[in-house]
Amino acid sequence: MADNYIGRKMEEYFARPATPRPAHKTGGLLRLVTKNRSHRGYDPSFEVRDDQLRRIIGVNTRIASARNAQVLRFRPVAGEEARRMHPLIRMGAALPELHLPVEGEEPSAYIIVCSTVGEDRYVDIDLGISVQTMLLQAVEIGLNGIVIAAFDPERVRREFGLELQPLLIVALGRGTDRIEIREIAAGEPHAYYREEGRHIVPKVRVEDLILG
């Protein structure tokens, strides 16, 4: 009887129609990438916490590194220290007439990215991977940011007592910019601009990015 019971159950099991698997959620990374826009204005009442900076820097223990050399080092700057950074940076090279960041809308925190070796193509590869991944992590935890290259490395090194030369600065906070991505053809102007209170970011459409 037991054998017949098991046999019937097996027949019933194989006779059942296959249950479709639940669809995997898509677009998670695309949503993060889309939200990861460069903000040049920040909420002055919002403070980035030390644990958030540590979490953002922490992605560097998991990401790719050219030749796995892992030469980048990071100096978090927050709270009162961040105010010392404000006069040392410039944003919005395409909008010089706005003198960004506007006083009172500066970032809440910064991460200074340095290297233990001289800059070369491999360090530059690591820099690109690192800052993009840190900004994606920032967006995931509800922050916004921007990568800053317009600063005097020697002044920053002296101001923050760094033995290593700064290469880039990641600014962080709660962004206030209204940003819109606008699709363009490859031959159209790429410079970002302001329009009716919005920050417009032209991006070349995928059809023009694919060769062949």
Salt bridges, closest charged atoms under 4 A:
GLU12 OE1 - LYS9 NZ 3.57
GLU47 OE2 - ARG83 NH2 3.76
ASP51 OD1 - ARG49 NE 2.79
GLU80 OE2 - ARG83 NH1 3.81
GLU81 OE2 - ARG75 NH2 2.84
GLU81 OE2 - ARG84 NH1 3.71
GLU154 OE2 - ARG157 NH2 2.43
GLU154 OE2 - ARG158 NH1 3.85
GLU159 OE2 - ARG84 NE 2.85
GLU180 OE2 - ARG182 NH2 2.99
GLU180 OE1 - ARG198 NH1 2.48
GLU195 OE2 - ARG182 NH2 3.10
GLU195 OE2 - ARG198 NH2 3.11
GLU196 OE1 - ARG198 NH2 3.79
ASP208 OD2 - ARG205 NE 3.09
